[in-house]
Amino acid sequence: MHINGKAFRTIWFDKKDQTVKIIDQTKLPHKFEIINLKTTKDAINAIKTMKVRGAPLIGATAAYGIVLAIIEKNNPEFINKSSEDFIKSRPTAINLKWAVNRMLKKLSGVNNKEVLKIALEEASSICEEDVKFCENIGLHGLKIIEEIYNKKKNTVNILTHCNAGWLATIDWGTATSPIYHAHKKGIKVHVWVDETRPRNQGAFLTSFELNEEGVPNTIIADNTGGILMQRGEVDMCIVGTDRTIATGDVANKIGTYLKALAAKDNNVPFYVALPSSTIDWETTDLKKIPIEERDSKELSYIEGLDENNNVKKVLIYPKKSKTMNLAFDVTPAQYVTGLITEKGVCEASKEGLKKLFK
């Protein structure tokens, strides 16, 4: 996808200086900055501080983090310790554990002379696979948008939450991929972009990338979606997910559950877009999904441009007030119309997933 008309991916390896390059997403939308990850500590910090975020991109960063561990200190103990640290860095996103385990499995039994080469190839494969998966998610989701458009013969209004765009993956995105495919095909789409407090990933990232691709969009406060659905101004919802368990229950950015409830009450289709790397096949109880609780300052402080075009962070709550910052919630499968995956669309259930992923 594009920034200022130039094609980018969210992460890549620079063989010349042996570093991993990422777009620092904490600086968007006000500054576009590419930074280098030189060590495992850099990569773990990038994940923890959300310089990279989104389940697929976090997984890719961890995969390249294993590459950095090999460059830094090529011994099994250090690589295993680094792997554990990566998995602990963001507990809810299952892609993190999936990518690390995939890297370790690939490197098992490989001799020291070959290990860096094999690691780089596998990390690259994880990224290329994600791009293809997200592209396929877009093609399957496009059919749903086309059906609505053919019936409506007018602009399809889509509501999304948080950022499940190309900035959350390697390219294309999950929830945005069907939107980009529809836009490229000439179908009129308009996106209602949830601001997504506390980190404003909808306003800061989703609207930013939609603007760059020329997709019409409007930022709304998180609590506005319900009344728009009541008014008939939302044709469908598409969100991403950080972990979807074997029963079809979906963990995603805090506030997703409330959107699903509103959609159910107003007969608005509610879809979840995800690559299979985001499926947690081992968990069957939604209460067992670990929910990350982040620094309360993400709630009490907000960042933006002042009148002089300088980026400033300001306190918006009373100094004595306590805050609670849960990063995710869980939407039970019964509120999900369907799961859009790289293999097609299925029912959000154990049976639906098993049918698609035999």
C-alpha positions in Angstrom: 0.0 0.0 0.0 1.1 3.6 -0.2 2.3 6.6 1.8 2.7 9.8 -0.1 2.3 7.9 -3.3 5.1 5.5 -2.6 4.6 1.8 -2.0 5.6 0.4 1.5 5.4 -2.6 3.6 5.4 -2.3 7.4 8.6 -4.3 8.0 11.6 -5.5 6.0 15.1 -6.7 6.5 18.1 -4.7 5.3 20.8 -7.2 4.4 23.4 -4.4 3.9 23.4 -3.3 7.5 21.8 -6.4 9.0 18.9 -4.5 10.6 15.1 -4.8 10.6 13.4 -1.7 9.3 9.9 -0.7 10.5 7.5 2.2 10.2 7.3 3.8 13.7 3.5 3.7 14.1 3.6 5.7 17.4 4.6 8.8 15.2 1.7 8.5 12.8 -0.2 10.3 11.4 1.7 13.5 12.2 5.2 12.1 11.3 6.3 9.4 9.0 9.5 7.8 10.3 11.4 4.6 9.5 13.5 3.2 12.3 16.1 0.4 12.6 15.8 -2.6 14.9 19.3 -3.8 15.6 18.9 -6.1 18.6 16.3 -8.4 20.2 15.9 -5.7 22.8 15.0 -3.2 20.1 12.4 -5.6 18.6 10.8 -6.5 21.9 10.7 -2.8 22.8 9.0 -2.0 19.5 6.3 -4.6 20.2 5.8 -3.5 23.8 5.6 0.2 23.0 3.5 -0.4 19.9 5.9 1.0 17.4 4.6 -2.1 15.6 1.2 -3.4 16.4 -1.5 -5.6 14.9 -1.4 -9.4 15.4 0.2 -10.4 12.0 2.8 -7.6 12.2 3.7 -8.4 15.8 4.3 -12.0 14.7 6.5 -10.9 11.8 8.5 -8.7 14.1 9.1 -11.5 16.5 10.2 -13.7 13.5 12.7 -11.1 12.4 13.6 -10.7 16.1 14.8 -14.3 16.1 17.0 -13.4 13.1 18.4 -10.5 15.2 19.1 -12.9 18.1 21.2 -15.1 15.8 23.1 -12.1 14.5 23.6 -10.8 18.0 24.6 -14.0 19.8 24.3 -17.2 17.9 23.8 -19.7 20.7 20.7 -21.8 21.6 20.4 -20.5 25.2 20.2 -16.9 24.0 17.8 -17.7 21.2 15.5 -19.6 23.5 15.5 -16.8 26.1 14.8 -14.3 23.4 11.9 -16.4 22.2 10.4 -16.5 25.6 10.7 -12.7 26.0 9.0 -12.2 22.6 6.1 -14.4 23.6 5.6 -12.5 26.9 5.8 -9.0 25.3 2.1 -8.9 24.2 0.0 -11.7 25.7 -3.3 -11.5 23.7 -2.1 -11.7 20.1 -1.7 -15.4 19.3 0.4 -14.7 16.1 3.3 -13.8 18.4 3.6 -17.3 19.9 2.7 -18.9 16.5 5.6 -17.1 14.7 8.2 -17.7 17.4 7.3 -21.4 17.5 7.4 -21.7 13.8 10.9 -20.1 13.7 12.2 -22.4 16.4 10.8 -25.5 14.7 12.4 -24.5 11.4 15.8 -23.9 13.1 15.8 -27.1 15.1 18.8 -29.2 14.2 20.2 -26.6 11.7 24.0 -26.2 12.0 25.4 -22.8 13.0 26.8 -22.0 9.6 23.3 -22.3 8.0 21.1 -21.0 10.8 21.1 -17.3 9.9 20.3 -18.1 6.2 17.4 -20.4 7.2 16.1 -18.0 9.8 16.0 -15.1 7.3 14.3 -17.3 4.7 11.6 -18.4 7.2 11.0 -14.9 8.5 10.6 -13.7 4.9 8.2 -16.6 4.2 6.1 -15.6 7.2 5.8 -12.1 5.7 5.1 -13.2 2.1 2.5 -15.7 3.4 0.8 -13.0 5.3 0.6 -10.7 2.3 -1.0 -13.5 0.2 -3.4 -14.4 3.0 -4.5 -10.8 3.4 -4.9 -10.4 -0.3 -7.1 -13.5 -0.4 -9.1 -12.2 2.6 -9.8 -9.1 0.5 -11.0 -11.2 -2.5 -13.3 -13.2 -0.3 -14.6 -10.2 1.5 -15.1 -8.3 -1.7 -17.8 -10.8 -2.7 -19.8 -9.7 0.4 -19.4 -6.0 -0.4 -20.4 -6.7 -4.0 -23.6 -8.4 -2.9 -24.6 -5.4 -0.8 -23.7 -3.0 -3.6 -25.7 -4.9 -6.2 -28.8 -4.8 -4.0 -28.3 -1.2 -2.8 -27.0 0.3 -6.1 -25.4 3.0 -4.0 -22.5 3.6 -1.7 -21.8 0.8 0.8 -21.2 2.2 4.3 -18.8 0.0 6.3 -18.0 0.5 10.0 -14.6 -0.7 11.3 -13.0 -0.6 14.7 -9.4 0.1 15.7 -6.8 -0.5 12.9 -6.9 -3.8 11.1 -5.4 -2.2 8.0 -2.2 -2.8 6.2 -0.3 -1.1 9.0 -1.4 -4.0 11.3 -0.2 -6.6 8.8 2.6 -6.6 6.2 0.4 -5.3 3.4 -3.3 -5.1 2.4 -4.6 -5.5 6.0 -7.4 -7.8 7.2 -10.5 -5.8 7.7 -9.4 -3.2 5.2 -8.4 -5.6 2.5 -12.0 -6.2 1.2 -12.5 -2.4 1.3 -9.3 -1.8 -0.8 -10.3 -4.4 -3.3 -13.8 -3.0 -3.6 -12.4 0.5 -4.1 -9.9 -0.7 -6.7 -12.8 -2.4 -8.6 -14.7 0.9 -8.7 -17.4 0.0 -6.1 -18.4 3.0 -4.1 -17.5 2.5 -0.4 -17.4 4.8 2.6 -15.9 3.8 5.9 -17.1 4.9 9.3 -13.8 4.9 11.3 -14.2 4.4 15.0 -11.7 6.7 16.8 -10.8 3.8 19.1 -9.8 5.2 22.4 -7.5 5.1 24.2 -4.7 4.9 21.6 -6.9 6.3 18.8 -5.7 3.7 16.3 -8.8 4.2 14.2 -8.4 7.9 13.9 -4.6 8.0 13.8 -4.0 4.9 11.6 -7.1 3.6 9.8 -8.2 7.0 8.6 -4.6 7.9 7.7 -4.1 4.9 5.4 -7.6 5.2 3.9 -6.8 8.8 3.0 -3.5 7.7 1.4 -5.4 5.2 -0.8 -8.2 7.7 -1.6 -11.0 5.7 0.2 -13.7 8.0 1.5 -14.0 7.8 5.3 -15.3 9.7 8.3 -13.9 9.4 11.8 -16.6 9.0 14.5 -16.4 8.7 18.3 -16.5 5.1 19.5 -20.1 5.5 20.9 -21.5 6.8 17.6 -21.8 3.5 15.7 -25.0 2.4 17.5 -27.1 5.4 16.4 -25.7 5.2 12.9 -26.9 1.6 12.7 -30.3 2.6 14.0 -30.5 5.2 11.2 -29.6 2.6 8.6 -26.4 4.3 7.8 -24.2 1.2 8.3 -24.5 -1.6 5.8 -21.9 -3.9 7.4 -19.2 -4.0 10.0 -15.7 -5.5 9.4 -13.2 -5.8 12.2 -9.9 -7.6 12.8 -8.9 -9.9 15.6 -5.9 -10.5 17.8 -7.0 -14.0 18.7 -9.9 -16.1 17.5 -10.3 -19.3 19.4 -11.5 -22.7 18.2 -15.1 -22.0 19.0 -15.2 -18.8 16.9 -15.1 -16.4 19.8 -13.1 -13.3 18.9 -10.7 -11.2 21.0 -10.2 -7.8 19.5 -9.5 -4.2 20.5 -11.6 -3.0 23.4 -15.0 -1.8 22.2 -15.5 -4.5 19.6 -18.0 -6.4 21.7 -20.2 -3.4 22.1 -20.2 -2.8 18.3 -21.2 -6.4 17.8 -24.1 -6.1 20.2 -25.3 -2.9 18.4 -25.0 -4.7 15.0 -27.0 -7.7 16.2 -29.8 -5.5 17.6 -30.0 -3.6 14.2 -29.6 -6.6 11.9 -26.3 -5.3 10.6 -23.9 -8.0 9.4 -20.8 -8.2 11.6 -17.8 -9.8 10.0 -14.3 -10.6 11.4 -11.4 -10.8 9.0 -8.4 -12.9 9.9 -5.5 -15.0 8.6 -5.4 -18.6 9.9 -2.2 -17.6 11.9 -4.6 -15.7 14.3 -6.6 -18.8 15.1 -5.9 -20.3 18.5 -6.9 -24.0 18.0 -6.1 -25.0 21.5 -8.4 -22.7 23.4 -12.2 -23.4 23.6 -13.2 -21.3 26.6 -13.3 -17.5 25.9 -12.6 -16.8 29.5 -9.2 -18.4 29.1 -8.1 -15.7 26.6 -5.4 -13.5 28.3 -6.5 -9.9 28.2 -3.7 -7.4 28.3 -3.9 -4.5 30.7 -1.8 -1.6 29.6 -0.3 1.5 31.2 -3.1 3.8 32.5 -1.3 6.8 31.0 -2.5 5.7 27.6 -5.9 6.8 28.9 -5.0 9.9 30.8 -2.7 11.4 28.3 -3.4 12.2 24.6 -1.0 13.3 21.9 -1.6 15.7 19.0 -0.6 18.8 17.1 -0.7 22.2 18.7 -1.4 25.5 16.9 2.2 25.7 16.0 2.3 22.3 14.4 4.3 20.8 17.2 3.4 17.3 18.6 2.5 17.5 22.2 1.3 15.1 24.9 -1.2 16.5 27.4 -3.0 15.2 30.5 -6.8 15.2 30.0 -8.0 13.6 33.2 -8.0 14.9 36.8 -4.6 14.3 38.4 -6.1 12.3 41.3 -8.3 10.1 39.2 -7.6 6.4 38.8 -7.9 4.8 35.3 -8.2 1.2 34.1 -6.9 0.3 30.6 -7.9 -3.1 29.3 -6.7 -3.4 25.8 -9.1 -6.1 24.5 -12.5 -7.5 24.9 -14.1 -10.8 23.6 -17.0 -11.0 21.2 -18.9 -14.3 21.6 -19.3 -16.2 18.3 -23.1 -15.8 18.4 -22.7 -12.1 17.5 -20.4 -12.8 14.5 -22.0 -13.1 11.1 -19.0 -14.8 9.6 -15.2 -15.1 9.7 -13.4 -13.9 6.5 -10.2 -15.9 6.1 -7.7 -16.6 3.4 -9.6 -19.8 2.5 -13.0 -18.3 2.4 -15.9 -17.2 4.7 -17.2 -19.5 7.4 -19.5 -19.5 10.3 -18.0 -18.4 13.6 -18.1 -21.8 15.2 -16.0 -24.9 15.9 -17.8 -26.6 13.0 -17.4 -23.7 10.6 -13.7 -23.4 11.3 -13.1 -27.2 11.0 -15.0 -27.3 7.7 -12.8 -24.6 6.2 -9.5 -25.7 7.8 -9.6 -29.5 7.5 
